[in-house]
Amino acid sequence: MTLTQRLPKRTLRWPGPRSRSWFKTLTTGERVFLIGGLVPALAWLAFSQGYPLVYSLFVSFQNWSLASSDTPQGFIGLGNYFRVAADPQFQHGLLLSCFFVGGVVIELVLGFALAYCSLGERRSLQLIRTLLIIPMVIAPIAVGTLWRLLLDANSGLVNSLLSTVGLHGADWLGNQSSAIVSVIAVDVWEWIPFSMIIYTAAMSGIDPALLESARLDGASPWRIIRHLLIPMLLPATLMICVFRVIDAFLVIDVVFSMTYGGPGFSTTTATLWTYNSGLKYFNMGEASAASWLMLVLCLVIATVLLGLRSRAERTSAGN
């Protein structure tokens, strides 16, 4: 008999879909108040978000370069999409964006470890958790600027500290191979606290009696983590992935402030390529097409992850 079979049924329950009949329980005045509050907000959202989205879709089918004209120069069908998809630099940017997505795995592991080690209500643990979330609350553009100064090959603090112990510092942002690793490491450093916060909240909802029962049964900490915590925290893990995978895939601020996409194009992600194409080289048609290609990719990723999360929640609720 395995450890999980000997333990009582889990008491942790993840909330399922809310009932759709709640609106029927409202009075007429409450419904009018609710609709009156939502309509202006939805109208503004449709104007501020919907119109640019639809217009960018229109532009993606147009031959338009701001360098030669201030209006679209004619319909060219999927020409922009084909050019963008065939562009080697855009393909390289997509590959780099996938590397950033791979860094989410490190965020999950380290975020889980920090949440597990700092879980508790003691003041010291609360202070530790507060200090650990500092990287996340700093603006990403400021994080990139700060680390650009710290990793400077000539006057950066990192190389200065290495020289004091007899080590030769590298040109962290000036070398193509080390630049991408440095930028991904900074992005991971900034967002580890996000995983930690979600895992801490999820762990706090687990019945302590369940873990105590496992300890009394002779389970080691590793077996508790492997057979209890990891399966029970699967919905939380997938929720982190929903947010962080898409955010990492579309990263631009840290890259822009640290390396500006260099040296060469070694750190030019797909989002930064789109930014340069539209706002630096004024190829509005290609930039819009690239934006929609990435939007479709993000929708596919989000659909898969949300489907996995819903399945994990149903499985958890069924147990």
Summary of the structure (lengths in Angstrom):
residues: 319
radius of gyration: 24.5
end to end distance: 17.9
largest distance: 75.9
contacts: 936
relative contact order: 0.15
helix: 72%
strand: 1%
